[in-house]
């Protein structure tokens, strides 16, 4: 997936350099992968007994949304 996003960003930036596509690829990949990883790592049958009722672990930082 990241390779596809990289080539898309290279095409959108007009192949002017490497820094701009890299800076665009990183957040785009993070936005696309965040929901996918959330679904894979929190299936429906996940036991809530290890976390509070909202299913957020106590060590999770408040500044990062779930």
ABEGO torsion letter per residue (X at the ends): XAAAAAAAAAAAAGGABAAAAAAAAAAAAAAAAAAAAAAAABBAABBAAABBAAGBBAABBAABBX
